[in-house]
Amino acid sequence: MNAIVTVVGTDRVGIIAGVSAFLAERNINIEDISQTILSGNFVMMMMVDLSSSTGTLETVKQELSKMGEEMNVSISVMHEKVFSAMHRI
């Protein structure tokens, strides 16, 4: 099962490292990643594979949301099918 993780906030050291470490600790593989900095704002999107995850999608969502609050960024997670349906033209 794939999911899309988005991270948005003011750029600072350690955002990618923190999110990547969180995913690795839960056996979640990063399949694809894109990140950029727009006028000092950090924007990252990842496609991750949760098929071997030690937690459920809902648990991962909640934990990443809390982590985002602690890092002062917004982190959201949604199932790949939901993401695709929302962005279909």
PDB file of N, CA, C and O in Angstrom:
ATOM      1  N   MET A   1       0.844  -1.181   0.000  1.00  0.00           N
ATOM      2  CA  MET A   1       0.000   0.000   0.000  1.00  0.00           C
ATOM      3  C   MET A   1       0.884   1.236   0.000  1.00  0.00           C
ATOM      4  O   MET A   1       1.795   1.354   0.820  1.00  0.00           O
ATOM      5  N   ASN A   2       0.618   2.149  -0.911  1.00  0.00           N
ATOM      6  CA  ASN A   2       1.366   3.394  -1.001  1.00  0.00           C
ATOM      7  C   ASN A   2       0.564   4.547  -0.420  1.00  0.00           C
ATOM      8  O   ASN A   2      -0.667   4.547  -0.429  1.00  0.00           O
ATOM      9  N   ALA A   3       1.298   5.525   0.084  1.00  0.00           N
ATOM     10  CA  ALA A   3       0.689   6.743   0.602  1.00  0.00           C
ATOM     11  C   ALA A   3       1.534   7.928   0.163  1.00  0.00           C
ATOM     12  O   ALA A   3       2.703   7.774  -0.192  1.00  0.00           O
ATOM     13  N   ILE A   4       0.932   9.109   0.189  1.00  0.00           N
ATOM     14  CA  ILE A   4       1.616  10.351  -0.133  1.00  0.00           C
ATOM     15  C   ILE A   4       1.809  11.134   1.163  1.00  0.00           C
ATOM     16  O   ILE A   4       0.854  11.378   1.901  1.00  0.00           O
ATOM     17  N   VAL A   5       3.045  11.521   1.426  1.00  0.00           N
ATOM     18  CA  VAL A   5       3.380  12.332   2.601  1.00  0.00           C
ATOM     19  C   VAL A   5       3.781  13.706   2.097  1.00  0.00           C
ATOM     20  O   VAL A   5       4.650  13.820   1.233  1.00  0.00           O
ATOM     21  N   THR A   6       3.158  14.750   2.627  1.00  0.00           N
ATOM     22  CA  THR A   6       3.542  16.116   2.270  1.00  0.00           C
ATOM     23  C   THR A   6       4.004  16.848   3.525  1.00  0.00           C
ATOM     24  O   THR A   6       3.435  16.693   4.605  1.00  0.00           O
ATOM     25  N   VAL A   7       5.045  17.643   3.350  1.00  0.00           N
ATOM     26  CA  VAL A   7       5.603  18.428   4.453  1.00  0.00           C
ATOM     27  C   VAL A   7       5.752  19.856   3.947  1.00  0.00           C
ATOM     28  O   VAL A   7       6.375  20.090   2.911  1.00  0.00           O
ATOM     29  N   VAL A   8       5.187  20.802   4.671  1.00  0.00           N
ATOM     30  CA  VAL A   8       5.244  22.208   4.278  1.00  0.00           C
ATOM     31  C   VAL A   8       5.520  23.052   5.518  1.00  0.00           C
ATOM     32  O   VAL A   8       4.904  22.851   6.565  1.00  0.00           O
ATOM     33  N   GLY A   9       6.443  23.993   5.395  1.00  0.00           N
ATOM     34  CA  GLY A   9       6.720  24.888   6.511  1.00  0.00           C
ATOM     35  C   GLY A   9       7.948  25.722   6.237  1.00  0.00           C
ATOM     36  O   GLY A   9       8.543  25.633   5.164  1.00  0.00           O
ATOM     37  N   THR A  10       8.327  26.529   7.203  1.00  0.00           N
ATOM     38  CA  THR A  10       9.522  27.353   7.091  1.00  0.00           C
ATOM     39  C   THR A  10      10.745  26.451   7.078  1.00  0.00           C
ATOM     40  O   THR A  10      10.860  25.540   7.899  1.00  0.00           O
ATOM     41  N   ASP A  11      11.647  26.702   6.159  1.00  0.00           N
ATOM     42  CA  ASP A  11      12.833  25.863   6.024  1.00  0.00           C
ATOM     43  C   ASP A  11      13.703  25.960   7.267  1.00  0.00           C
ATOM     44  O   ASP A  11      13.877  27.031   7.848  1.00  0.00           O
ATOM     45  N   ARG A  12      14.247  24.808   7.661  1.00  0.00           N
ATOM     46  CA  ARG A  12      15.210  24.746   8.761  1.00  0.00           C
ATOM     47  C   ARG A  12      15.978  23.437   8.654  1.00  0.00           C
ATOM     48  O   ARG A  12      15.563  22.523   7.941  1.00  0.00           O
ATOM     49  N   VAL A  13      17.057  23.352   9.337  1.00  0.00           N
ATOM     50  CA  VAL A  13      17.898  22.157   9.334  1.00  0.00           C
ATOM     51  C   VAL A  13      17.152  20.984   9.975  1.00  0.00           C
ATOM     52  O   VAL A  13      16.515  21.136  11.018  1.00  0.00           O
ATOM     53  N   GLY A  14      17.240  19.815   9.339  1.00  0.00           N
ATOM     54  CA  GLY A  14      16.763  18.593   9.964  1.00  0.00           C
ATOM     55  C   GLY A  14      15.389  18.093   9.578  1.00  0.00           C
ATOM     56  O   GLY A  14      14.958  17.052  10.072  1.00  0.00           O
ATOM     57  N   ILE A  15      14.686  18.803   8.710  1.00  0.00           N
ATOM     58  CA  ILE A  15      13.332  18.359   8.361  1.00  0.00           C
ATOM     59  C   ILE A  15      13.386  17.020   7.627  1.00  0.00           C
ATOM     60  O   ILE A  15      12.709  16.070   8.020  1.00  0.00           O
ATOM     61  N   ILE A  16      14.177  16.942   6.575  1.00  0.00           N
ATOM     62  CA  ILE A  16      14.261  15.697   5.810  1.00  0.00           C
ATOM     63  C   ILE A  16      14.796  14.577   6.687  1.00  0.00           C
ATOM     64  O   ILE A  16      14.277  13.461   6.648  1.00  0.00           O
ATOM     65  N   ALA A  17      15.818  14.855   7.471  1.00  0.00           N
ATOM     66  CA  ALA A  17      16.409  13.839   8.347  1.00  0.00           C
ATOM     67  C   ALA A  17      15.392  13.325   9.357  1.00  0.00           C
ATOM     68  O   ALA A  17      15.312  12.121   9.598  1.00  0.00           O
ATOM     69  N   GLY A  18      14.625  14.217   9.940  1.00  0.00           N
ATOM     70  CA  GLY A  18      13.638  13.816  10.943  1.00  0.00           C
ATOM     71  C   GLY A  18      12.533  12.946  10.372  1.00  0.00           C
ATOM     72  O   GLY A  18      12.182  11.915  10.945  1.00  0.00           O
ATOM     73  N   VAL A  19      11.984  13.372   9.233  1.00  0.00           N
ATOM     74  CA  VAL A  19      10.897  12.611   8.615  1.00  0.00           C
ATOM     75  C   VAL A  19      11.423  11.270   8.110  1.00  0.00           C
ATOM     76  O   VAL A  19      10.768  10.242   8.287  1.00  0.00           O
ATOM     77  N   SER A  20      12.590  11.272   7.486  1.00  0.00           N
ATOM     78  CA  SER A  20      13.171  10.033   6.966  1.00  0.00           C
ATOM     79  C   SER A  20      13.467   9.042   8.087  1.00  0.00           C
ATOM     80  O   SER A  20      13.212   7.847   7.940  1.00  0.00           O
ATOM     81  N   ALA A  21      13.996   9.522   9.188  1.00  0.00           N
ATOM     82  CA  ALA A  21      14.286   8.646  10.333  1.00  0.00           C
ATOM     83  C   ALA A  21      13.000   8.052  10.894  1.00  0.00           C
ATOM     84  O   ALA A  21      12.953   6.866  11.222  1.00  0.00           O
ATOM     85  N   PHE A  22      11.959   8.869  11.004  1.00  0.00           N
ATOM     86  CA  PHE A  22      10.657   8.389  11.479  1.00  0.00           C
ATOM     87  C   PHE A  22      10.176   7.235  10.606  1.00  0.00           C
ATOM     88  O   PHE A  22       9.764   6.193  11.117  1.00  0.00           O
ATOM     89  N   LEU A  23      10.232   7.424   9.280  1.00  0.00           N
ATOM     90  CA  LEU A  23       9.765   6.398   8.351  1.00  0.00           C
ATOM     91  C   LEU A  23      10.618   5.134   8.458  1.00  0.00           C
ATOM     92  O   LEU A  23      10.080   4.027   8.484  1.00  0.00           O
ATOM     93  N   ALA A  24      11.926   5.288   8.520  1.00  0.00           N
ATOM     94  CA  ALA A  24      12.826   4.135   8.608  1.00  0.00           C
ATOM     95  C   ALA A  24      12.572   3.329   9.879  1.00  0.00           C
ATOM     96  O   ALA A  24      12.593   2.099   9.847  1.00  0.00           O
ATOM     97  N   GLU A  25      12.332   4.012  10.992  1.00  0.00           N
ATOM     98  CA  GLU A  25      12.070   3.326  12.261  1.00  0.00           C
ATOM     99  C   GLU A  25      10.809   2.464  12.193  1.00  0.00           C
ATOM    100  O   GLU A  25      10.671   1.505  12.952  1.00  0.00           O
ATOM    101  N   ARG A  26       9.895   2.800  11.292  1.00  0.00           N
ATOM    102  CA  ARG A  26       8.632   2.059  11.160  1.00  0.00           C
ATOM    103  C   ARG A  26       8.621   1.156   9.929  1.00  0.00           C
ATOM    104  O   ARG A  26       7.574   0.652   9.522  1.00  0.00           O
ATOM    105  N   ASN A  27       9.799   0.961   9.346  1.00  0.00           N
ATOM    106  CA  ASN A  27       9.955   0.084   8.180  1.00  0.00           C
ATOM    107  C   ASN A  27       9.114   0.544   6.991  1.00  0.00           C
ATOM    108  O   ASN A  27       8.561  -0.273   6.255  1.00  0.00           O
ATOM    109  N   ILE A  28       9.025   1.856   6.814  1.00  0.00           N
ATOM    110  CA  ILE A  28       8.291   2.457   5.699  1.00  0.00           C
ATOM    111  C   ILE A  28       9.321   2.931   4.681  1.00  0.00           C
ATOM    112  O   ILE A  28      10.191   3.744   4.993  1.00  0.00           O
ATOM    113  N   ASN A  29       9.211   2.413   3.462  1.00  0.00           N
ATOM    114  CA  ASN A  29      10.179   2.735   2.417  1.00  0.00           C
ATOM    115  C   ASN A  29       9.752   3.972   1.626  1.00  0.00           C
ATOM    116  O   ASN A  29       8.583   4.114   1.265  1.00  0.00           O
ATOM    117  N   ILE A  30      10.698   4.853   1.362  1.00  0.00           N
ATOM    118  CA  ILE A  30      10.451   6.015   0.512  1.00  0.00           C
ATOM    119  C   ILE A  30      10.660   5.564  -0.939  1.00  0.00           C
ATOM    120  O   ILE A  30      11.771   5.216  -1.338  1.00  0.00           O
ATOM    121  N   GLU A  31       9.581   5.577  -1.710  1.00  0.00           N
ATOM    122  CA  GLU A  31       9.625   5.141  -3.110  1.00  0.00           C
ATOM    123  C   GLU A  31      10.049   6.276  -4.040  1.00  0.00           C
ATOM    124  O   GLU A  31      10.760   6.050  -5.020  1.00  0.00           O
ATOM    125  N   ASP A  32       9.610   7.493  -3.731  1.00  0.00           N
ATOM    126  CA  ASP A  32       9.924   8.658  -4.557  1.00  0.00           C
ATOM    127  C   ASP A  32       9.864   9.881  -3.656  1.00  0.00           C
ATOM    128  O   ASP A  32       9.083   9.926  -2.707  1.00  0.00           O
ATOM    129  N   ILE A  33      10.694  10.869  -3.960  1.00  0.00           N
ATOM    130  CA  ILE A  33      10.721  12.072  -3.129  1.00  0.00           C
ATOM    131  C   ILE A  33      11.045  13.286  -3.992  1.00  0.00           C
ATOM    132  O   ILE A  33      11.856  13.222  -4.915  1.00  0.00           O
ATOM    133  N   SER A  34      10.386  14.390  -3.662  1.00  0.00           N
ATOM    134  CA  SER A  34      10.651  15.660  -4.317  1.00  0.00           C
ATOM    135  C   SER A  34      10.597  16.733  -3.240  1.00  0.00           C
ATOM    136  O   SER A  34       9.687  16.748  -2.411  1.00  0.00           O
ATOM    137  N   GLN A  35      11.567  17.621  -3.256  1.00  0.00           N
ATOM    138  CA  GLN A  35      11.526  18.707  -2.287  1.00  0.00           C
ATOM    139  C   GLN A  35      12.117  19.954  -2.918  1.00  0.00           C
ATOM    140  O   GLN A  35      12.975  19.894  -3.798  1.00  0.00           O
ATOM    141  N   THR A  36      11.628  21.078  -2.436  1.00  0.00           N
ATOM    142  CA  THR A  36      12.125  22.360  -2.924  1.00  0.00           C
ATOM    143  C   THR A  36      11.961  23.391  -1.821  1.00  0.00           C
ATOM    144  O   THR A  36      11.282  23.155  -0.822  1.00  0.00           O
ATOM    145  N   ILE A  37      12.584  24.516  -2.016  1.00  0.00           N
ATOM    146  CA  ILE A  37      12.431  25.640  -1.102  1.00  0.00           C
ATOM    147  C   ILE A  37      11.946  26.818  -1.933  1.00  0.00           C
ATOM    148  O   ILE A  37      12.614  27.244  -2.876  1.00  0.00           O
ATOM    149  N   LEU A  38      10.780  27.338  -1.574  1.00  0.00           N
ATOM    150  CA  LEU A  38      10.175  28.455  -2.287  1.00  0.00           C
ATOM    151  C   LEU A  38      10.109  29.650  -1.350  1.00  0.00           C
ATOM    152  O   LEU A  38       9.325  29.659  -0.400  1.00  0.00           O
ATOM    153  N   SER A  39      10.932  30.658  -1.616  1.00  0.00           N
ATOM    154  CA  SER A  39      10.956  31.880  -0.798  1.00  0.00           C
ATOM    155  C   SER A  39      11.072  31.573   0.692  1.00  0.00           C
ATOM    156  O   SER A  39      10.375  32.177   1.508  1.00  0.00           O
ATOM    157  N   GLY A  40      11.946  30.641   1.047  1.00  0.00           N
ATOM    158  CA  GLY A  40      12.155  30.294   2.453  1.00  0.00           C
ATOM    159  C   GLY A  40      11.188  29.269   2.997  1.00  0.00           C
ATOM    160  O   GLY A  40      11.299  28.865   4.155  1.00  0.00           O
ATOM    161  N   ASN A  41      10.236  28.841   2.175  1.00  0.00           N
ATOM    162  CA  ASN A  41       9.284  27.816   2.600  1.00  0.00           C
ATOM    163  C   ASN A  41       9.710  26.458   2.070  1.00  0.00           C
ATOM    164  O   ASN A  41       9.960  26.297   0.875  1.00  0.00           O
ATOM    165  N   PHE A  42       9.790  25.491   2.959  1.00  0.00           N
ATOM    166  CA  PHE A  42      10.177  24.137   2.613  1.00  0.00           C
ATOM    167  C   PHE A  42       8.941  23.377   2.153  1.00  0.00           C
ATOM    168  O   PHE A  42       7.905  23.413   2.817  1.00  0.00           O
ATOM    169  N   VAL A  43       9.046  22.685   1.012  1.00  0.00           N
ATOM    170  CA  VAL A  43       7.932  21.895   0.480  1.00  0.00           C
ATOM    171  C   VAL A  43       8.502  20.537   0.048  1.00  0.00           C
ATOM    172  O   VAL A  43       9.423  20.472  -0.767  1.00  0.00           O
ATOM    173  N   MET A  44       7.944  19.459   0.603  1.00  0.00           N
ATOM    174  CA  MET A  44       8.406  18.123   0.250  1.00  0.00           C
ATOM    175  C   MET A  44       7.208  17.213   0.043  1.00  0.00           C
ATOM    176  O   MET A  44       6.221  17.281   0.775  1.00  0.00           O
ATOM    177  N   MET A  45       7.312  16.355  -0.972  1.00  0.00           N
ATOM    178  CA  MET A  45       6.283  15.355  -1.228  1.00  0.00           C
ATOM    179  C   MET A  45       6.988  14.018  -1.403  1.00  0.00           C
ATOM    180  O   MET A  45       7.985  13.923  -2.119  1.00  0.00           O
ATOM    181  N   MET A  46       6.473  12.997  -0.754  1.00  0.00           N
ATOM    182  CA  MET A  46       7.050  11.659  -0.850  1.00  0.00           C
ATOM    183  C   MET A  46       5.962  10.655  -1.163  1.00  0.00           C
ATOM    184  O   MET A  46       4.832  10.780  -0.691  1.00  0.00           O
ATOM    185  N   MET A  47       6.306   9.654  -1.964  1.00  0.00           N
ATOM    186  CA  MET A  47       5.457   8.482  -2.084  1.00  0.00           C
ATOM    187  C   MET A  47       6.148   7.407  -1.258  1.00  0.00           C
ATOM    188  O   MET A  47       7.323   7.109  -1.468  1.00  0.00           O
ATOM    189  N   VAL A  48       5.416   6.834  -0.323  1.00  0.00           N
ATOM    190  CA  VAL A  48       5.993   5.835   0.569  1.00  0.00           C
ATOM    191  C   VAL A  48       5.227   4.523   0.474  1.00  0.00           C
ATOM    192  O   VAL A  48       4.034   4.501   0.170  1.00  0.00           O
ATOM    193  N   ASP A  49       5.930   3.441   0.737  1.00  0.00           N
ATOM    194  CA  ASP A  49       5.350   2.102   0.726  1.00  0.00           C
ATOM    195  C   ASP A  49       5.162   1.640   2.163  1.00  0.00           C
ATOM    196  O   ASP A  49       6.130   1.450   2.898  1.00  0.00           O
ATOM    197  N   LEU A  50       3.900   1.461   2.554  1.00  0.00           N
ATOM    198  CA  LEU A  50       3.583   1.051   3.917  1.00  0.00           C
ATOM    199  C   LEU A  50       3.333  -0.450   4.052  1.00  0.00           C
ATOM    200  O   LEU A  50       2.912  -0.906   5.115  1.00  0.00           O
ATOM    201  N   SER A  51       3.581  -1.223   3.001  1.00  0.00           N
ATOM    202  CA  SER A  51       3.231  -2.649   3.035  1.00  0.00           C
ATOM    203  C   SER A  51       3.984  -3.422   4.116  1.00  0.00           C
ATOM    204  O   SER A  51       3.488  -4.447   4.583  1.00  0.00           O
ATOM    205  N   SER A  52       5.166  -2.959   4.527  1.00  0.00           N
ATOM    206  CA  SER A  52       5.921  -3.631   5.598  1.00  0.00           C
ATOM    207  C   SER A  52       5.939  -2.820   6.881  1.00  0.00           C
ATOM    208  O   SER A  52       6.703  -3.123   7.797  1.00  0.00           O
ATOM    209  N   SER A  53       5.102  -1.789   6.954  1.00  0.00           N
ATOM    210  CA  SER A  53       5.086  -0.879   8.102  1.00  0.00           C
ATOM    211  C   SER A  53       4.722  -1.595   9.392  1.00  0.00           C
ATOM    212  O   SER A  53       3.929  -2.536   9.408  1.00  0.00           O
ATOM    213  N   THR A  54       5.327  -1.120  10.466  1.00  0.00           N
ATOM    214  CA  THR A  54       5.018  -1.654  11.790  1.00  0.00           C
ATOM    215  C   THR A  54       3.768  -0.998  12.384  1.00  0.00           C
ATOM    216  O   THR A  54       3.331  -1.376  13.472  1.00  0.00           O
ATOM    217  N   GLY A  55       3.189  -0.020  11.681  1.00  0.00           N
ATOM    218  CA  GLY A  55       1.982   0.650  12.163  1.00  0.00           C
ATOM    219  C   GLY A  55       0.958   0.783  11.054  1.00  0.00           C
ATOM    220  O   GLY A  55       1.270   0.604   9.877  1.00  0.00           O
ATOM    221  N   THR A  56      -0.265   1.098  11.440  1.00  0.00           N
ATOM    222  CA  THR A  56      -1.331   1.297  10.460  1.00  0.00           C
ATOM    223  C   THR A  56      -1.202   2.679   9.828  1.00  0.00           C
ATOM    224  O   THR A  56      -0.494   3.544  10.344  1.00  0.00           O
ATOM    225  N   LEU A  57      -1.889   2.879   8.712  1.00  0.00           N
ATOM    226  CA  LEU A  57      -1.898   4.183   8.055  1.00  0.00           C
ATOM    227  C   LEU A  57      -2.397   5.254   9.022  1.00  0.00           C
ATOM    228  O   LEU A  57      -1.822   6.341   9.089  1.00  0.00           O
ATOM    229  N   GLU A  58      -3.442   4.964   9.756  1.00  0.00           N
ATOM    230  CA  GLU A  58      -4.005   5.942  10.697  1.00  0.00           C
ATOM    231  C   GLU A  58      -3.009   6.305  11.796  1.00  0.00           C
ATOM    232  O   GLU A  58      -2.890   7.473  12.164  1.00  0.00           O
ATOM    233  N   THR A  59      -2.302   5.319  12.314  1.00  0.00           N
ATOM    234  CA  THR A  59      -1.294   5.573  13.349  1.00  0.00           C
ATOM    235  C   THR A  59      -0.167   6.434  12.798  1.00  0.00           C
ATOM    236  O   THR A  59       0.274   7.385  13.444  1.00  0.00           O
ATOM    237  N   VAL A  60       0.292   6.094  11.607  1.00  0.00           N
ATOM    238  CA  VAL A  60       1.362   6.868  10.964  1.00  0.00           C
ATOM    239  C   VAL A  60       0.906   8.310  10.750  1.00  0.00           C
ATOM    240  O   VAL A  60       1.671   9.241  11.001  1.00  0.00           O
ATOM    241  N   LYS A  61      -0.323   8.507  10.292  1.00  0.00           N
ATOM    242  CA  LYS A  61      -0.873   9.860  10.104  1.00  0.00           C
ATOM    243  C   LYS A  61      -0.811  10.657  11.403  1.00  0.00           C
ATOM    244  O   LYS A  61      -0.329  11.789  11.431  1.00  0.00           O
ATOM    245  N   GLN A  62      -1.306  10.047  12.477  1.00  0.00           N
ATOM    246  CA  GLN A  62      -1.358  10.739  13.767  1.00  0.00           C
ATOM    247  C   GLN A  62       0.042  11.071  14.282  1.00  0.00           C
ATOM    248  O   GLN A  62       0.291  12.179  14.756  1.00  0.00           O
ATOM    249  N   GLU A  63       0.948  10.103  14.185  1.00  0.00           N
ATOM    250  CA  GLU A  63       2.301  10.320  14.694  1.00  0.00           C
ATOM    251  C   GLU A  63       3.050  11.370  13.867  1.00  0.00           C
ATOM    252  O   GLU A  63       3.766  12.199  14.427  1.00  0.00           O
ATOM    253  N   LEU A  64       2.891  11.340  12.550  1.00  0.00           N
ATOM    254  CA  LEU A  64       3.557  12.344  11.717  1.00  0.00           C
ATOM    255  C   LEU A  64       2.962  13.734  11.929  1.00  0.00           C
ATOM    256  O   LEU A  64       3.687  14.728  11.902  1.00  0.00           O
ATOM    257  N   SER A  65       1.663  13.811  12.137  1.00  0.00           N
ATOM    258  CA  SER A  65       1.031  15.096  12.418  1.00  0.00           C
ATOM    259  C   SER A  65       1.598  15.694  13.708  1.00  0.00           C
ATOM    260  O   SER A  65       1.901  16.886  13.771  1.00  0.00           O
ATOM    261  N   LYS A  66       1.736  14.857  14.726  1.00  0.00           N
ATOM    262  CA  LYS A  66       2.307  15.313  16.002  1.00  0.00           C
ATOM    263  C   LYS A  66       3.755  15.732  15.811  1.00  0.00           C
ATOM    264  O   LYS A  66       4.184  16.754  16.346  1.00  0.00           O
ATOM    265  N   MET A  67       4.506  14.950  15.053  1.00  0.00           N
ATOM    266  CA  MET A  67       5.897  15.293  14.777  1.00  0.00           C
ATOM    267  C   MET A  67       5.989  16.632  14.060  1.00  0.00           C
ATOM    268  O   MET A  67       6.864  17.444  14.363  1.00  0.00           O
ATOM    269  N   GLY A  68       5.084  16.864  13.109  1.00  0.00           N
ATOM    270  CA  GLY A  68       5.059  18.129  12.395  1.00  0.00           C
ATOM    271  C   GLY A  68       4.839  19.307  13.327  1.00  0.00           C
ATOM    272  O   GLY A  68       5.484  20.346  13.180  1.00  0.00           O
ATOM    273  N   GLU A  69       3.935  19.153  14.284  1.00  0.00           N
ATOM    274  CA  GLU A  69       3.699  20.215  15.263  1.00  0.00           C
ATOM    275  C   GLU A  69       4.966  20.518  16.044  1.00  0.00           C
ATOM    276  O   GLU A  69       5.290  21.679  16.292  1.00  0.00           O
ATOM    277  N   GLU A  70       5.684  19.463  16.434  1.00  0.00           N
ATOM    278  CA  GLU A  70       6.925  19.636  17.197  1.00  0.00           C
ATOM    279  C   GLU A  70       8.015  20.296  16.350  1.00  0.00           C
ATOM    280  O   GLU A  70       8.849  21.030  16.878  1.00  0.00           O
ATOM    281  N   MET A  71       8.010  20.037  15.035  1.00  0.00           N
ATOM    282  CA  MET A  71       9.011  20.606  14.125  1.00  0.00           C
ATOM    283  C   MET A  71       8.550  21.935  13.523  1.00  0.00           C
ATOM    284  O   MET A  71       9.285  22.561  12.760  1.00  0.00           O
ATOM    285  N   ASN A  72       7.344  22.360  13.866  1.00  0.00           N
ATOM    286  CA  ASN A  72       6.764  23.605  13.361  1.00  0.00           C
ATOM    287  C   ASN A  72       6.576  23.575  11.838  1.00  0.00           C
ATOM    288  O   ASN A  72       6.798  24.573  11.152  1.00  0.00           O
ATOM    289  N   VAL A  73       6.157  22.394  11.321  1.00  0.00           N
ATOM    290  CA  VAL A  73       5.798  22.241   9.910  1.00  0.00           C
ATOM    291  C   VAL A  73       4.479  21.475   9.862  1.00  0.00           C
ATOM    292  O   VAL A  73       4.059  20.875  10.852  1.00  0.00           O
ATOM    293  N   SER A  74       3.840  21.506   8.709  1.00  0.00           N
ATOM    294  CA  SER A  74       2.603  20.747   8.520  1.00  0.00           C
ATOM    295  C   SER A  74       2.943  19.464   7.774  1.00  0.00           C
ATOM    296  O   SER A  74       3.500  19.505   6.677  1.00  0.00           O
ATOM    297  N   ILE A  75       2.605  18.315   8.376  1.00  0.00           N
ATOM    298  CA  ILE A  75       2.837  17.030   7.725  1.00  0.00           C
ATOM    299  C   ILE A  75       1.492  16.335   7.570  1.00  0.00           C
ATOM    300  O   ILE A  75       0.755  16.152   8.539  1.00  0.00           O
ATOM    301  N   SER A  76       1.189  15.952   6.336  1.00  0.00           N
ATOM    302  CA  SER A  76      -0.054  15.220   6.101  1.00  0.00           C
ATOM    303  C   SER A  76       0.251  13.933   5.334  1.00  0.00           C
ATOM    304  O   SER A  76       1.234  13.841   4.600  1.00  0.00           O
ATOM    305  N   VAL A  77      -0.621  12.946   5.529  1.00  0.00           N
ATOM    306  CA  VAL A  77      -0.469  11.642   4.895  1.00  0.00           C
ATOM    307  C   VAL A  77      -1.822  11.236   4.342  1.00  0.00           C
ATOM    308  O   VAL A  77      -2.836  11.353   5.030  1.00  0.00           O
ATOM    309  N   MET A  78      -1.843  10.758   3.098  1.00  0.00           N
ATOM    310  CA  MET A  78      -3.087  10.227   2.551  1.00  0.00           C
ATOM    311  C   MET A  78      -2.786   9.040   1.648  1.00  0.00           C
ATOM    312  O   MET A  78      -1.729   8.958   1.023  1.00  0.00           O
ATOM    313  N   HIS A  79      -3.728   8.142   1.600  1.00  0.00           N
ATOM    314  CA  HIS A  79      -3.591   6.960   0.753  1.00  0.00           C
ATOM    315  C   HIS A  79      -3.402   7.414  -0.684  1.00  0.00           C
ATOM    316  O   HIS A  79      -4.014   8.391  -1.118  1.00  0.00           O
ATOM    317  N   GLU A  80      -2.562   6.712  -1.416  1.00  0.00           N
ATOM    318  CA  GLU A  80      -2.262   7.085  -2.801  1.00  0.00           C
ATOM    319  C   GLU A  80      -3.519   7.165  -3.662  1.00  0.00           C
ATOM    320  O   GLU A  80      -3.619   8.049  -4.514  1.00  0.00           O
ATOM    321  N   LYS A  81      -4.472   6.274  -3.463  1.00  0.00           N
ATOM    322  CA  LYS A  81      -5.699   6.284  -4.270  1.00  0.00           C
ATOM    323  C   LYS A  81      -6.525   7.537  -3.997  1.00  0.00           C
ATOM    324  O   LYS A  81      -7.117   8.102  -4.917  1.00  0.00           O
ATOM    325  N   VAL A  82      -6.567   7.967  -2.760  1.00  0.00           N
ATOM    326  CA  VAL A  82      -7.294   9.193  -2.407  1.00  0.00           C
ATOM    327  C   VAL A  82      -6.604  10.391  -3.055  1.00  0.00           C
ATOM    328  O   VAL A  82      -7.263  11.257  -3.631  1.00  0.00           O
ATOM    329  N   PHE A  83      -5.291  10.435  -2.959  1.00  0.00           N
ATOM    330  CA  PHE A  83      -4.521  11.523  -3.552  1.00  0.00           C
ATOM    331  C   PHE A  83      -4.764  11.590  -5.061  1.00  0.00           C
ATOM    332  O   PHE A  83      -5.012  12.664  -5.610  1.00  0.00           O
ATOM    333  N   SER A  84      -4.689  10.432  -5.727  1.00  0.00           N
ATOM    334  CA  SER A  84      -4.884  10.370  -7.182  1.00  0.00           C
ATOM    335  C   SER A  84      -6.287  10.819  -7.570  1.00  0.00           C
ATOM    336  O   SER A  84      -6.461  11.541  -8.552  1.00  0.00           O
ATOM    337  N   ALA A  85      -7.288  10.396  -6.802  1.00  0.00           N
ATOM    338  CA  ALA A  85      -8.666  10.786  -7.095  1.00  0.00           C
ATOM    339  C   ALA A  85      -8.867  12.285  -6.920  1.00  0.00           C
ATOM    340  O   ALA A  85      -9.606  12.905  -7.684  1.00  0.00           O
ATOM    341  N   MET A  86      -8.217  12.867  -5.924  1.00  0.00           N
ATOM    342  CA  MET A  86      -8.355  14.300  -5.677  1.00  0.00           C
ATOM    343  C   MET A  86      -7.696  15.133  -6.767  1.00  0.00           C
ATOM    344  O   MET A  86      -8.117  16.262  -7.017  1.00  0.00           O
ATOM    345  N   HIS A  87      -6.663  14.591  -7.423  1.00  0.00           N
ATOM    346  CA  HIS A  87      -5.911  15.365  -8.396  1.00  0.00           C
ATOM    347  C   HIS A  87      -6.150  14.933  -9.836  1.00  0.00           C
ATOM    348  O   HIS A  87      -5.396  15.297 -10.739  1.00  0.00           O
ATOM    349  N   ARG A  88      -7.198  14.160 -10.036  1.00  0.00           N
ATOM    350  CA  ARG A  88      -7.554  13.746 -11.391  1.00  0.00           C
ATOM    351  C   ARG A  88      -8.279  14.900 -12.084  1.00  0.00           C
ATOM    352  O   ARG A  88      -9.125  15.564 -11.485  1.00  0.00           O
ATOM    353  N   ILE A  89      -7.948  15.123 -13.314  1.00  0.00           N
ATOM    354  CA  ILE A  89      -8.586  16.221 -14.062  1.00  0.00           C
ATOM    355  C   ILE A  89      -9.693  15.664 -14.922  1.00  0.00           C
ATOM    356  O   ILE A  89     -10.359  16.415 -15.634  1.00  0.00           O
TER     357      ILE A  89
END
